[in-house]
Amino acid sequence: MILFVNGPFGVGKTTTVGLIAQRRPDALVINPEDIGHTLWKQLPADLRREEFELEPLWPPLTRHMLDQAAQHYDRPIVVPMTIARPPVFEQIVHPLRDAGHRVHHFTLLAPAATIRARLRERGEGPDKWGPLSWEGNQVERCLEALRRPEFADHLDTEHRPAADIADEILTRTGLLPAA
């Protein structure tokens, strides 16, 4: 099983996935951001795009990594990643499903003000991109895109602890360990 936890930057994906991994120590967490950073280390600056979703090599590398991990390891694969562009989502998720992998996808959402507050809490601040970092500038774009039906199942995180979100995801996917 491949379990995507999607959502805008700062919504709580990393925290939620960390809790899922605590509850399921057998889970293999694969963070596509690491794939993107590895790709950027290989590319000269003039070939790098502003974000991983815009890199032409990132979707197929991510898809291949997840496909191979699911084939070779008998473990749930948990993927925290912001994928807000439908064509990129389709390049990664649809072929995995077509290959016979059981893929679950959840999108964490919260109001923009809540996400910005969470970004500030984790130390995001002004940088060359603006008053709240590059991630802070992506909040509205990501929220608008990720509210679309192709990014469901949507989970509102505003007034819920991350532990509740993690437990809901584990329950809905059948991965909640027996008590």
C-alpha positions in Angstrom: 0.0 0.0 0.0 1.1 3.5 -0.8 -0.3 6.3 1.4 0.0 9.9 0.2 -0.4 12.7 2.8 -0.7 15.8 0.7 -1.5 19.4 1.6 -0.1 22.9 1.5 3.3 23.7 2.9 2.9 24.1 6.7 -0.4 22.3 7.1 1.0 19.5 9.2 2.0 16.7 6.8 5.4 16.0 8.4 3.9 15.9 11.9 1.1 13.6 10.8 3.4 11.2 8.9 5.7 11.1 11.9 2.8 10.0 14.1 1.7 7.4 11.5 5.3 6.1 11.5 5.3 5.9 15.3 2.0 3.9 15.3 3.3 1.8 12.4 7.0 1.2 12.9 7.0 -1.1 9.9 6.0 1.9 7.6 8.6 3.1 5.2 8.4 6.9 4.9 9.6 8.1 1.5 9.8 11.9 1.2 9.9 13.0 -2.4 11.5 16.3 -1.3 14.6 14.3 -0.7 14.4 13.1 -4.3 14.0 16.7 -5.4 17.0 17.8 -3.4 19.1 15.0 -4.8 18.0 16.0 -8.3 18.9 19.6 -7.7 22.4 18.6 -6.5 23.0 17.0 -9.9 21.7 19.9 -11.9 23.5 23.2 -12.5 21.7 26.2 -11.1 20.5 27.4 -14.6 18.6 24.1 -15.1 16.8 24.1 -11.7 13.2 25.1 -11.5 11.6 27.1 -8.7 10.1 23.9 -7.2 10.1 20.2 -7.6 6.7 20.0 -9.2 8.1 22.0 -12.1 11.2 19.8 -12.6 10.6 17.5 -15.6 12.6 14.6 -14.0 11.0 14.8 -10.5 7.6 13.1 -11.2 9.0 10.1 -13.0 11.9 9.7 -10.4 9.4 9.9 -7.6 7.0 7.5 -9.2 9.8 5.0 -9.9 11.1 5.2 -6.4 7.6 4.6 -4.9 6.9 1.8 -7.4 10.1 0.0 -6.6 9.8 0.4 -2.9 6.3 -1.0 -3.0 7.5 -4.0 -5.1 10.6 -4.8 -3.0 9.5 -4.1 0.6 6.5 -5.7 2.2 5.6 -2.6 4.1 3.2 0.3 3.9 4.8 3.2 2.0 4.0 6.6 3.5 4.6 9.7 1.4 4.4 13.3 2.8 4.4 15.7 -0.1 2.8 18.8 -1.5 1.6 18.0 -5.0 -0.8 20.7 -6.0 -0.6 20.6 -9.8 -3.1 18.1 -11.3 -0.9 17.0 -14.2 2.0 16.2 -11.8 -0.4 14.3 -9.5 -1.6 12.3 -12.5 2.0 11.5 -13.6 2.8 10.1 -10.2 -0.4 8.6 -8.7 -2.3 7.3 -11.8 0.6 5.1 -13.1 1.1 3.7 -9.6 -2.6 2.7 -9.5 -2.4 1.4 -13.0 0.5 -0.8 -12.0 -1.8 -2.4 -9.4 -0.6 -0.6 -6.3 -3.2 0.2 -3.7 -2.8 3.9 -3.4 -4.6 6.0 -0.7 -4.5 9.8 -0.9 -5.4 12.3 1.8 -5.1 16.0 1.6 -4.8 18.0 4.8 -6.4 21.4 4.7 -6.8 24.4 7.0 -7.5 28.1 6.6 -4.7 30.2 5.1 -4.3 32.1 8.4 -3.9 28.9 10.4 -1.3 27.6 7.9 0.7 30.9 8.1 0.6 30.7 11.9 2.0 27.2 11.7 4.7 28.3 9.4 5.7 31.0 11.8 5.7 28.5 14.7 8.1 26.3 12.9 10.4 29.3 12.3 9.6 30.4 8.8 10.3 34.1 8.3 11.2 36.7 5.8 13.5 35.6 3.0 14.2 36.5 -0.6 10.7 35.3 -1.5 8.8 37.6 0.8 7.7 38.3 4.4 7.0 34.6 5.2 9.3 32.6 3.0 8.6 30.8 -0.3 6.3 28.3 1.4 4.2 31.1 2.9 3.8 32.6 -0.6 2.3 29.3 -1.9 -0.5 29.0 0.6 -3.4 30.4 -1.5 -2.3 28.7 -4.7 -2.0 25.3 -2.9 -5.3 25.7 -1.0 -7.2 26.6 -4.2 -5.8 23.7 -6.1 -5.9 21.1 -3.3 -9.6 21.7 -2.6 -10.4 20.3 -6.0 -12.1 16.9 -6.1 -9.1 15.1 -7.6 -7.2 15.8 -4.4 -9.8 14.3 -2.1 -10.0 12.8 0.6 -9.9 16.1 2.3 -9.2 16.3 6.1 -9.7 19.6 7.9 -6.8 20.0 10.4 -7.7 23.4 11.9 -9.1 22.3 15.2 -7.9 18.8 15.4 -4.7 17.5 16.9 -2.3 15.8 14.5 -2.7 12.6 16.4 -6.4 12.5 15.6 -5.6 13.0 11.9 -3.0 10.3 11.9 -5.4 7.9 13.6 -8.2 8.7 11.1 -5.9 8.0 8.2 -4.7 4.7 9.8 -8.3 3.7 10.5 -9.6 4.6 7.0 -6.8 2.7 5.3 -7.0 -0.3 7.6 -3.5 0.3 9.0 -4.4 1.1 12.6 -2.5 -1.4 14.7 -4.5 -3.7 17.0 -4.6 -2.4 20.5 
